[in-house]
Amino acid sequence: MSTVGQAVLDNPALASLTGPHAHFAERRGRVLRYPVDVSPWLALPDEPDADDWADLAALAGPGAEVPLPGFRGEVPDGWEITFRIDGVQLVDDGLATAPDAEAVRLGPADVPEMLDLVERTRPGPFLPRTVELGTYLGIRREGTLVAMAGERLHPPGWTEISAVCTDPAFRGEGLATRLILAVAHGIRQRGETPFLHTSAENTGAIRLYESLGFRLRRRTAFLAARAPAPLADGREAVPVA
């Protein structure tokens, strides 16, 4: 298990985009984000100033809706909060990880099926290139993908488990549990520690995760805000890699 401290989990997108996922980073000033077809996560500095908010607005574009996962401060004048739900962050505290003989590695060729499964199960954002973020495992029945889980954020020493979902017709068979433990096994094999996020209202999932050996690390929030339109300082809305 990783010996890296947990402080990187306070701003996991920033730690990812300046660390193992730096090759994905699109940057303007101190603001970083994943390409829009990879992940909606973006990273502000821990204490963003007026220039950071201006750079974020320029990066996103006038009037664009911007996800701000984990942000706890106040948005500046001209920004409008459009979405907010409370969330939790859980970390590995004794998972009994194990590979799964039925799980198969998923890749770009499987993306249409993965997107279809996500559309039917709504586990959270999954985009056409999300599969590039890490290992994704799935279970098929009669050739059809019925369950999957994979890796998303990657702060140094840690990897987030995400996109855990099961076709409604196959729920109750423990497929999600098996895939979580299999993905976690691969993370552990790299000497890293699994963690994950979910809605604070998803009490069933939280109970499952805690029963497997995750523990609550902190409460967080998932929110989005609309950028001012037009941009207050006239900056061009052009991403700078």
N, C-alpha and C positions, 0 to 999 in steps of 0.2 A: 504494500500500500504506500502511496505517496507520503513523503514527509514534508511536502510543501505546505506552508501555512494556509489558513482559510481566508486570510484578508483579501486574496485575489477574487473570492466569491462575492465580495461586496459590490464589485462592478465587473461582472464576469465577461460582458461583451468587450469592454475595454481591454481586459487582460487577455482575451482571446485574440482580438484584432491587432494587438501590439506584441503578441506572442506566437503560439503555434499556428494561428490563422492569419498571420500578417500578410500572406500572399493573396488573401481575399480582399484586403482593406482598400476601400475608397476613402480618401481623406480630403478634408478642407480645413485648414488650420489645425485645431486640436480635436475636431469632430471626425469620427470614423464610422463607416457603416459597411455592411456586406452588400455585394451587388443585389439589386432588387429581385432577381430571380433565384437567389440563393437563400436569403433569410431576411426577415424584416428587422432583425436586431440591429441597433446602432449604438454607438458609444459616445456619450458626452464625458468631459472631465468630471471629476468628483464634485467640483464646485464651479460650474460653468459661469462665465461672465458674459457681458453684453456682446462682445465680439464672438464668443462661441455660439450664442443664439443666432446672431446674424449669419455666421457661417453655416449653421444647421439649416436655416431658412434658405440660404442660397444653394446648398447642396440638394435639398429636397425639392425646391421650386416653389414659386408663389402659390399660396393656397393649398399646398399639399398636406395631406394628413400624415403625421410623423409618429411612429411608435416610440414610446419612451419607457421601456420596461425597467422597473426598478427605481425610476426617478422619484425622489421624495420631496423635492423643493417646490417652489412656486414658479409657474411659467411667466414670462415677461408680458407686459402689456402688448396687445395685438395678437397674442396667441390664444387659441380657444381649445380647452379640453373637450374632446369628443368621445372619449371612451375611458372607463376605468373599472377594473375589478381588483379585489384584493387577492394576493397570491401567497404562496409559501415556497421556501427553498429547503430541500431535505438533502442530507448527505449520508453516505455509506457509514454505518456504525455496526458492521458485523454481518453483511450479506453472505449467505451461503451460495456463492456463485458457482456456476457449472455450465459447461458447454451443453448444447442440445443437438442430438443426432438428427432431428427432423428439420432443424433450422437451416436455411440456405442463405448465402450471401446475396444481397440485392445490389444491382448496379444500374447504370443509365438505361439499359434496355428494359428494365422493369418499371421505369418511372410512370408510364401511363397507368399501369395497374396500381401502383402505389398512390397516385393522385386520385384514382377512382375509389380506393379504400378510404383514403382520408376524407373525400367528399361525403362518403356515407357514414363516417364515424366521428368526424370533427374532433380530432385529438389536439388541434392547434395548428399553427401555420406550417405548411409543407409546400414547397415551391418546386418548379421543374429542376433546379440544380441543388436542392437541399441535400440530395444523396451524396454530393461531393464533400460534405462536411466531415464524414467519418464512416464507420461501419454500420450498415443497415442489414438486419436479419429478418427473414420472413418465414412463415409456415404456409405451405400450400396443401390444399385438399382437392384431389382430382384435378390437379394442375392449376387451380385457382388460388390466388393469394388471399388468405383469410385472416392473417394477423401479421403485425410487424412491429419492430422497435429499432431505434438506432441512436446515433450520436450527433450532437449539435454543437453547443458552445464548448470551447476547449481552452480554458485558462491553464497556465502552466501547472502541471501536476494533477489536473482534474479533467474529467470529461462528463458532459451533461448527457443523460439519457432522455430521449425525446421521441415524439411521434409513436407513442405506445397505443396501439389500437387493434381491435378485433371485430371482424364482421359480426353483426348482431346474431346471425344464425349459428355462430360457433362460440358464443359467450358461455361461461360456466364450465369450460373445459380446462381452464388454467393455462391457456396459450400465452396470455400476456405475462403471467408470472414467469413462465419458462423463458420467454424472450428477454425479459428484463434481466434475469439471472445470467443468460447467455451473453448478452451485450456487456453486462457488468464484468463477466469473466474475462472477456477480451480486454477491457479497460484495465483490470487488475493485472493481467499478464504483461502489460506495458509498464507496470509500476506506478499506475495512476489510480485516482480515487473517483468512483462514480458519484454524481449528484443529480438532482433534477428539480424542476419547478412544476407546480400545478396550482389550480385555483383553490383559494381557501375554502370555497363552498363545495368543492369536490371531496366531501368527507369520506365517501366510499373508497376513492382512490388513495386518499391519505392513510386510511386504515390499512389498506393493502400494502402500501409502501412501508409503513411502520412495522407491519407484521413480518415483512421480508428482511428487515434490518436497517432501514433508513431511519434517521431521526431528524426532527425539525431543527434547522439551524437558525432561520430567521423568517420573519414575515416581510413580504414585499408587496409590490403592486404592479399591475400591468395597465398601462394607460397610453393614450394617443392624444395628440394635439394638432390642431390645424395651424400651419404657418401663416403669417400675415401675407396679404396680397393687396397691392404690390409690395415688394420688399422695401422696408423703410429706408435703407441707405442706397438703394439703386444697384446693389451688387448683382452680377449676373448669376443665374441659376445654372452653373456649369460645374459638374463634379470634377474634382481634381484628384487623380489617383495618387 
